[in-house]
């Protein structure tokens, strides 16, 4: 499921990143957003999603969050 649909407060595993821009994809990977990485959805809003990955909170805009698929 796309990250913006994931319920708040639950932990998920990243399934894949569908980001065409190589620079953005590499940046997210350097922050820990890689396949099979567990993440926790901290909050969801109209403008984006806040997640917890490797004990770091990251805020993703709606476009970027929609490109992250979790299970």
Backbone atoms as SQL, in Angstrom:
CREATE TABLE atoms (id INTEGER PRIMARY KEY, chain TEXT, resi INTEGER, resn TEXT, atom TEXT, x REAL, y REAL, z REAL);
INSERT INTO atoms VALUES
  (1, 'A', 1, 'UNK', 'N', 0.847, -1.182, 0.000),
  (2, 'A', 1, 'UNK', 'CA', 0.000, 0.000, 0.000),
  (3, 'A', 1, 'UNK', 'C', 0.890, 1.242, 0.000),
  (4, 'A', 2, 'UNK', 'N', 0.417, 2.320, -0.598),
  (5, 'A', 2, 'UNK', 'CA', 1.183, 3.572, -0.566),
  (6, 'A', 2, 'UNK', 'C', 1.252, 4.117, 0.871),
  (7, 'A', 3, 'UNK', 'N', 2.347, 4.736, 1.194),
  (8, 'A', 3, 'UNK', 'CA', 2.563, 5.239, 2.553),
  (9, 'A', 3, 'UNK', 'C', 1.455, 6.164, 3.067),
  (10, 'A', 4, 'UNK', 'N', 0.889, 7.074, 2.257),
  (11, 'A', 4, 'UNK', 'CA', -0.164, 7.952, 2.786),
  (12, 'A', 4, 'UNK', 'C', -1.435, 7.220, 3.230),
  (13, 'A', 5, 'UNK', 'N', -1.620, 5.987, 2.789),
  (14, 'A', 5, 'UNK', 'CA', -2.803, 5.202, 3.157),
  (15, 'A', 5, 'UNK', 'C', -2.558, 4.415, 4.444),
  (16, 'A', 6, 'UNK', 'N', -1.306, 4.243, 4.838),
  (17, 'A', 6, 'UNK', 'CA', -0.949, 3.458, 6.014),
  (18, 'A', 6, 'UNK', 'C', -1.460, 4.133, 7.288),
  (19, 'A', 7, 'UNK', 'N', -2.069, 3.360, 8.191),
  (20, 'A', 7, 'UNK', 'CA', -2.590, 3.933, 9.437),
  (21, 'A', 7, 'UNK', 'C', -1.480, 4.489, 10.343),
  (22, 'A', 8, 'UNK', 'N', -1.792, 5.581, 10.956),
  (23, 'A', 8, 'UNK', 'CA', -0.881, 6.245, 11.887),
  (24, 'A', 8, 'UNK', 'C', -0.643, 5.381, 13.119),
  (25, 'A', 9, 'UNK', 'N', 0.598, 5.397, 13.622),
  (26, 'A', 9, 'UNK', 'CA', 0.939, 4.693, 14.852),
  (27, 'A', 9, 'UNK', 'C', 1.345, 3.249, 14.658),
  (28, 'A', 10, 'UNK', 'N', 1.326, 2.750, 13.433),
  (29, 'A', 10, 'UNK', 'CA', 1.689, 1.359, 13.178),
  (30, 'A', 10, 'UNK', 'C', 3.051, 1.272, 12.499),
  (31, 'A', 11, 'UNK', 'N', 3.674, 0.103, 12.650),
  (32, 'A', 11, 'UNK', 'CA', 4.973, -0.152, 12.035),
  (33, 'A', 11, 'UNK', 'C', 4.779, -0.976, 10.769),
  (34, 'A', 12, 'UNK', 'N', 5.503, -0.602, 9.731),
  (35, 'A', 12, 'UNK', 'CA', 5.430, -1.269, 8.435),
  (36, 'A', 12, 'UNK', 'C', 6.832, -1.531, 7.922),
  (37, 'A', 13, 'UNK', 'N', 6.918, -2.334, 6.873),
  (38, 'A', 13, 'UNK', 'CA', 8.182, -2.592, 6.197),
  (39, 'A', 13, 'UNK', 'C', 8.103, -1.990, 4.800),
  (40, 'A', 14, 'UNK', 'N', 9.152, -1.273, 4.419),
  (41, 'A', 14, 'UNK', 'CA', 9.190, -0.693, 3.082),
  (42, 'A', 14, 'UNK', 'C', 9.281, -1.829, 2.069),
  (43, 'A', 15, 'UNK', 'N', 8.393, -1.792, 1.102),
  (44, 'A', 15, 'UNK', 'CA', 8.388, -2.802, 0.042),
  (45, 'A', 15, 'UNK', 'C', 9.196, -2.325, -1.162),
  (46, 'A', 16, 'UNK', 'N', 8.934, -1.075, -1.589),
  (47, 'A', 16, 'UNK', 'CA', 9.699, -0.521, -2.714),
  (48, 'A', 16, 'UNK', 'C', 9.525, 0.992, -2.774),
  (49, 'A', 17, 'UNK', 'N', 10.473, 1.634, -3.462),
  (50, 'A', 17, 'UNK', 'CA', 10.425, 3.068, -3.725),
  (51, 'A', 17, 'UNK', 'C', 10.246, 3.262, -5.223),
  (52, 'A', 18, 'UNK', 'N', 9.189, 3.929, -5.623),
  (53, 'A', 18, 'UNK', 'CA', 8.939, 4.200, -7.040),
  (54, 'A', 18, 'UNK', 'C', 9.230, 5.658, -7.343),
  (55, 'A', 19, 'UNK', 'N', 10.488, 6.018, -7.273),
  (56, 'A', 19, 'UNK', 'CA', 10.909, 7.398, -7.485),
  (57, 'A', 19, 'UNK', 'C', 11.796, 7.432, -8.722),
  (58, 'A', 20, 'UNK', 'N', 11.385, 8.216, -9.714),
  (59, 'A', 20, 'UNK', 'CA', 12.115, 8.275, -10.984),
  (60, 'A', 20, 'UNK', 'C', 13.369, 9.127, -10.901),
  (61, 'A', 21, 'UNK', 'N', 13.332, 10.182, -10.113),
  (62, 'A', 21, 'UNK', 'CA', 14.483, 11.079, -10.002),
  (63, 'A', 21, 'UNK', 'C', 15.586, 10.387, -9.202),
  (64, 'A', 22, 'UNK', 'N', 16.672, 10.060, -9.876),
  (65, 'A', 22, 'UNK', 'CA', 17.757, 9.300, -9.254),
  (66, 'A', 22, 'UNK', 'C', 18.362, 10.037, -8.059),
  (67, 'A', 23, 'UNK', 'N', 18.502, 11.353, -8.158),
  (68, 'A', 23, 'UNK', 'CA', 19.087, 12.141, -7.069),
  (69, 'A', 23, 'UNK', 'C', 18.214, 12.044, -5.804),
  (70, 'A', 24, 'UNK', 'N', 16.903, 12.179, -5.973),
  (71, 'A', 24, 'UNK', 'CA', 15.982, 12.083, -4.836),
  (72, 'A', 24, 'UNK', 'C', 16.001, 10.680, -4.248),
  (73, 'A', 25, 'UNK', 'N', 15.993, 9.670, -5.112),
  (74, 'A', 25, 'UNK', 'CA', 16.015, 8.287, -4.635),
  (75, 'A', 25, 'UNK', 'C', 17.281, 7.996, -3.827),
  (76, 'A', 26, 'UNK', 'N', 18.424, 8.423, -4.316),
  (77, 'A', 26, 'UNK', 'CA', 19.691, 8.214, -3.598),
  (78, 'A', 26, 'UNK', 'C', 19.676, 8.941, -2.248),
  (79, 'A', 27, 'UNK', 'N', 19.100, 10.140, -2.231),
  (80, 'A', 27, 'UNK', 'CA', 19.028, 10.898, -0.976),
  (81, 'A', 27, 'UNK', 'C', 18.163, 10.157, 0.048),
  (82, 'A', 28, 'UNK', 'N', 17.014, 9.671, -0.374),
  (83, 'A', 28, 'UNK', 'CA', 16.141, 8.921, 0.544),
  (84, 'A', 28, 'UNK', 'C', 16.801, 7.635, 1.010),
  (85, 'A', 29, 'UNK', 'N', 17.510, 6.961, 0.126),
  (86, 'A', 29, 'UNK', 'CA', 18.229, 5.750, 0.518),
  (87, 'A', 29, 'UNK', 'C', 19.302, 6.064, 1.552),
  (88, 'A', 30, 'UNK', 'N', 19.980, 7.205, 1.410),
  (89, 'A', 30, 'UNK', 'CA', 21.012, 7.586, 2.382),
  (90, 'A', 30, 'UNK', 'C', 20.411, 7.904, 3.750),
  (91, 'A', 31, 'UNK', 'N', 19.113, 8.252, 3.767),
  (92, 'A', 31, 'UNK', 'CA', 18.418, 8.509, 5.033),
  (93, 'A', 31, 'UNK', 'C', 17.831, 7.233, 5.647),
  (94, 'A', 32, 'UNK', 'N', 17.973, 6.112, 4.938),
  (95, 'A', 32, 'UNK', 'CA', 17.503, 4.845, 5.472),
  (96, 'A', 32, 'UNK', 'C', 16.244, 4.300, 4.845),
  (97, 'A', 33, 'UNK', 'N', 15.701, 4.975, 3.851),
  (98, 'A', 33, 'UNK', 'CA', 14.495, 4.490, 3.178),
  (99, 'A', 33, 'UNK', 'C', 14.890, 3.510, 2.079),
  (100, 'A', 34, 'UNK', 'N', 15.031, 2.255, 2.459),
  (101, 'A', 34, 'UNK', 'CA', 15.405, 1.187, 1.531),
  (102, 'A', 34, 'UNK', 'C', 14.450, 0.019, 1.727),
  (103, 'A', 35, 'UNK', 'N', 14.377, -0.847, 0.736),
  (104, 'A', 35, 'UNK', 'CA', 13.502, -2.018, 0.816),
  (105, 'A', 35, 'UNK', 'C', 13.836, -2.858, 2.054),
  (106, 'A', 36, 'UNK', 'N', 12.807, -3.386, 2.662),
  (107, 'A', 36, 'UNK', 'CA', 12.869, -4.256, 3.842),
  (108, 'A', 36, 'UNK', 'C', 13.202, -3.514, 5.143),
  (109, 'A', 37, 'UNK', 'N', 13.258, -2.198, 5.089),
  (110, 'A', 37, 'UNK', 'CA', 13.528, -1.392, 6.290),
  (111, 'A', 37, 'UNK', 'C', 12.224, -1.157, 7.053),
  (112, 'A', 38, 'UNK', 'N', 12.183, -1.473, 8.342),
  (113, 'A', 38, 'UNK', 'CA', 10.970, -1.155, 9.111),
  (114, 'A', 38, 'UNK', 'C', 10.868, 0.346, 9.380),
  (115, 'A', 39, 'UNK', 'N', 9.644, 0.865, 9.281),
  (116, 'A', 39, 'UNK', 'CA', 9.375, 2.270, 9.590),
  (117, 'A', 39, 'UNK', 'C', 8.077, 2.350, 10.388),
  (118, 'A', 40, 'UNK', 'N', 7.938, 3.409, 11.165),
  (119, 'A', 40, 'UNK', 'CA', 6.709, 3.644, 11.913),
  (120, 'A', 40, 'UNK', 'C', 6.089, 4.937, 11.424),
  (121, 'A', 41, 'UNK', 'N', 4.795, 4.902, 11.136),
  (122, 'A', 41, 'UNK', 'CA', 4.074, 6.099, 10.697),
  (123, 'A', 41, 'UNK', 'C', 3.706, 6.898, 11.949),
  (124, 'A', 42, 'UNK', 'N', 4.292, 8.067, 12.086),
  (125, 'A', 42, 'UNK', 'CA', 4.061, 8.904, 13.265),
  (126, 'A', 42, 'UNK', 'C', 2.817, 9.774, 13.102),
  (127, 'A', 43, 'UNK', 'N', 2.652, 10.375, 11.913),
  (128, 'A', 43, 'UNK', 'CA', 1.468, 11.197, 11.670),
  (129, 'A', 43, 'UNK', 'C', 1.205, 11.295, 10.172),
  (130, 'A', 44, 'UNK', 'N', -0.058, 11.520, 9.864),
  (131, 'A', 44, 'UNK', 'CA', -0.505, 11.690, 8.485),
  (132, 'A', 44, 'UNK', 'C', -1.235, 13.027, 8.405),
  (133, 'A', 45, 'UNK', 'N', -1.036, 13.737, 7.333),
  (134, 'A', 45, 'UNK', 'CA', -1.728, 15.002, 7.148),
  (135, 'A', 45, 'UNK', 'C', -2.023, 15.240, 5.683),
  (136, 'A', 46, 'UNK', 'N', -2.674, 16.351, 5.392),
  (137, 'A', 46, 'UNK', 'CA', -3.023, 16.683, 4.013),
  (138, 'A', 46, 'UNK', 'C', -1.781, 16.976, 3.170),
  (139, 'A', 47, 'UNK', 'N', -0.750, 17.467, 3.806),
  (140, 'A', 47, 'UNK', 'CA', 0.442, 17.878, 3.066),
  (141, 'A', 47, 'UNK', 'C', 1.560, 16.861, 3.087),
  (142, 'A', 48, 'UNK', 'N', 1.451, 15.818, 3.926),
  (143, 'A', 48, 'UNK', 'CA', 2.518, 14.827, 3.959),
  (144, 'A', 48, 'UNK', 'C', 2.421, 13.864, 5.126),
  (145, 'A', 49, 'UNK', 'N', 3.511, 13.150, 5.333),
  (146, 'A', 49, 'UNK', 'CA', 3.582, 12.090, 6.328),
  (147, 'A', 49, 'UNK', 'C', 4.877, 12.226, 7.122),
  (148, 'A', 50, 'UNK', 'N', 4.800, 11.972, 8.416),
  (149, 'A', 50, 'UNK', 'CA', 5.992, 11.933, 9.261),
  (150, 'A', 50, 'UNK', 'C', 6.211, 10.482, 9.654),
  (151, 'A', 51, 'UNK', 'N', 7.438, 10.000, 9.413),
  (152, 'A', 51, 'UNK', 'CA', 7.757, 8.613, 9.737),
  (153, 'A', 51, 'UNK', 'C', 8.967, 8.561, 10.660),
  (154, 'A', 52, 'UNK', 'N', 9.120, 7.428, 11.315),
  (155, 'A', 52, 'UNK', 'CA', 10.281, 7.168, 12.153),
  (156, 'A', 52, 'UNK', 'C', 11.057, 6.039, 11.503),
  (157, 'A', 53, 'UNK', 'N', 12.298, 6.333, 11.124),
  (158, 'A', 53, 'UNK', 'CA', 13.164, 5.327, 10.503),
  (159, 'A', 53, 'UNK', 'C', 14.540, 5.420, 11.167),
  (160, 'A', 54, 'UNK', 'N', 15.020, 4.296, 11.665),
  (161, 'A', 54, 'UNK', 'CA', 16.323, 4.267, 12.358),
  (162, 'A', 54, 'UNK', 'C', 16.411, 5.322, 13.465),
  (163, 'A', 55, 'UNK', 'N', 15.372, 5.462, 14.253),
  (164, 'A', 55, 'UNK', 'CA', 15.299, 6.412, 15.365),
  (165, 'A', 55, 'UNK', 'C', 15.389, 7.870, 14.918),
  (166, 'A', 56, 'UNK', 'N', 15.084, 8.138, 13.658),
  (167, 'A', 56, 'UNK', 'CA', 15.087, 9.492, 13.112),
  (168, 'A', 56, 'UNK', 'C', 13.723, 9.782, 12.518),
  (169, 'A', 57, 'UNK', 'N', 13.169, 10.951, 12.834),
  (170, 'A', 57, 'UNK', 'CA', 11.893, 11.357, 12.243),
  (171, 'A', 57, 'UNK', 'C', 12.152, 12.061, 10.921),
  (172, 'A', 58, 'UNK', 'N', 11.391, 11.647, 9.922),
  (173, 'A', 58, 'UNK', 'CA', 11.485, 12.258, 8.605),
  (174, 'A', 58, 'UNK', 'C', 10.107, 12.728, 8.178),
  (175, 'A', 59, 'UNK', 'N', 10.038, 13.924, 7.615),
  (176, 'A', 59, 'UNK', 'CA', 8.790, 14.443, 7.062),
  (177, 'A', 59, 'UNK', 'C', 8.871, 14.339, 5.548),
  (178, 'A', 60, 'UNK', 'N', 7.897, 13.666, 4.961),
  (179, 'A', 60, 'UNK', 'CA', 7.844, 13.494, 3.510),
  (180, 'A', 60, 'UNK', 'C', 6.626, 14.220, 2.961),
  (181, 'A', 61, 'UNK', 'N', 6.814, 14.972, 1.881),
  (182, 'A', 61, 'UNK', 'CA', 5.657, 15.617, 1.264),
  (183, 'A', 61, 'UNK', 'C', 4.776, 14.538, 0.623),
  (184, 'A', 62, 'UNK', 'N', 3.565, 14.899, 0.259),
  (185, 'A', 62, 'UNK', 'CA', 2.599, 13.927, -0.237),
  (186, 'A', 62, 'UNK', 'C', 3.104, 13.222, -1.500),
  (187, 'A', 63, 'UNK', 'N', 3.749, 13.942, -2.375),
  (188, 'A', 63, 'UNK', 'CA', 4.265, 13.351, -3.616),
  (189, 'A', 63, 'UNK', 'C', 5.298, 12.272, -3.324),
  (190, 'A', 64, 'UNK', 'N', 6.254, 12.579, -2.462),
  (191, 'A', 64, 'UNK', 'CA', 7.287, 11.610, -2.119),
  (192, 'A', 64, 'UNK', 'C', 6.706, 10.443, -1.341),
  (193, 'A', 65, 'UNK', 'N', 5.831, 10.722, -0.373),
  (194, 'A', 65, 'UNK', 'CA', 5.222, 9.650, 0.420),
  (195, 'A', 65, 'UNK', 'C', 4.417, 8.699, -0.448),
  (196, 'A', 66, 'UNK', 'N', 3.789, 9.218, -1.481),
  (197, 'A', 66, 'UNK', 'CA', 2.994, 8.386, -2.385),
  (198, 'A', 66, 'UNK', 'C', 3.858, 7.446, -3.217),
  (199, 'A', 67, 'UNK', 'N', 5.141, 7.714, -3.274),
  (200, 'A', 67, 'UNK', 'CA', 6.065, 6.875, -4.040),
  (201, 'A', 67, 'UNK', 'C', 6.693, 5.766, -3.183),
  (202, 'A', 68, 'UNK', 'N', 6.373, 5.757, -1.885),
  (203, 'A', 68, 'UNK', 'CA', 6.905, 4.745, -0.979),
  (204, 'A', 68, 'UNK', 'C', 5.787, 3.729, -0.715),
  (205, 'A', 69, 'UNK', 'N', 6.073, 2.465, -1.008),
  (206, 'A', 69, 'UNK', 'CA', 5.093, 1.411, -0.783),
  (207, 'A', 69, 'UNK', 'C', 5.536, 0.542, 0.378),
  (208, 'A', 70, 'UNK', 'N', 4.586, 0.257, 1.276),
  (209, 'A', 70, 'UNK', 'CA', 4.873, -0.517, 2.492),
  (210, 'A', 70, 'UNK', 'C', 3.929, -1.702, 2.599),
  (211, 'A', 71, 'UNK', 'N', 4.298, -2.639, 3.478),
  (212, 'A', 71, 'UNK', 'CA', 3.441, -3.781, 3.775),
  (213, 'A', 71, 'UNK', 'C', 3.450, -4.051, 5.256);
